[in-house]
Amino acid sequence: MRKEDNGGKWVVRFRPNPSARLRLFCFPYAGVGASIYFPWTSRIHPSVEVAAVQLPGREGRIGEKPIDRLSRLAPEAARHLLPLLDRPYAFFGHSMGALVGYEVARSLQSENVAGPVHLFVSGRRAPERRDGLPPVHALPDREFVDEVSRRWNGIPPALLGEKELLDLLLPTLRADVAVIETYEHVERDRLECPISVFGGTEDRTTSREDLLAWQRHTQGAFRLSMLPGNHFFIRNQQDAIVESVVADLHPALAGGGGGGC
């Protein structure tokens, strides 16, 4: 796997921290970019550097064609992360980002690259579990927007009234939904690193059983935390999530390594 210089356009380090003991790579959920993790930089432990993954087709990469299949997205992201794996690191992802982070970890493992010391997944059922709903990513624009809004409440009401902006963002959102809906889990060796899972108590898209099923994907420790909120509980529970992430990373920050994948 060939390295790309310093992550290139794929990684945003809002506050580079050369003395950081650990780098936390954060993967965004569908339709959004790296900036959703900017608030974490003021909440995170001083020994942790937040490195948000910027996928094609959003924010500073809005002019690029988004990738609509995880089988292509994960190895490409893994290749661009390689130069920044010079110290212990962990992955965090919410919803689609959880699935991307998981598959990036598996892509690195398949290349015999030392994996993350911890995988954090949020608001996403275990990879082998399907929701049983018909796919929507190929629907006409209006029907697609209606279904995304109904299923996940994933489009802010203010954006729905801004047609030009919505038209600009739709290709990326459609590609991200395609990433989720076309994903096929392939059984491989379990990850060695611990997995911590976050779920929303009012999330209609993901049950507690869906979240507990992540346990079979690790040879290490497993923990499930349920937080108040719907599918996007991450927006209102940042303090609780970051506090929990730092607590789980304590062994690595203390020099114990945390049991990388």
Secondary structure, DSSP 8 states (H G I E B T S, - for coil): ----GGGGGGEE-SS--TT-SEEEEEE--TT--GGGGGGGGGTS-TTEEEEEE--TTSGGGTTS-----HHHHHHHHHHHHGGG-SS-EEEEEETHHHHHHHHHHHHHHHTT----SEEEEES---TT--------TTS-HHHHHHHHHHHH--S-HHHHT-HHHHHHHHHHHHHHHHHHHT--------BSS-EEEEEETT-TTS-HHHHHGGGGGBSS-EEEEEESSSTTGGGT-HHHHHHHHHHHHHHHHTTS-----
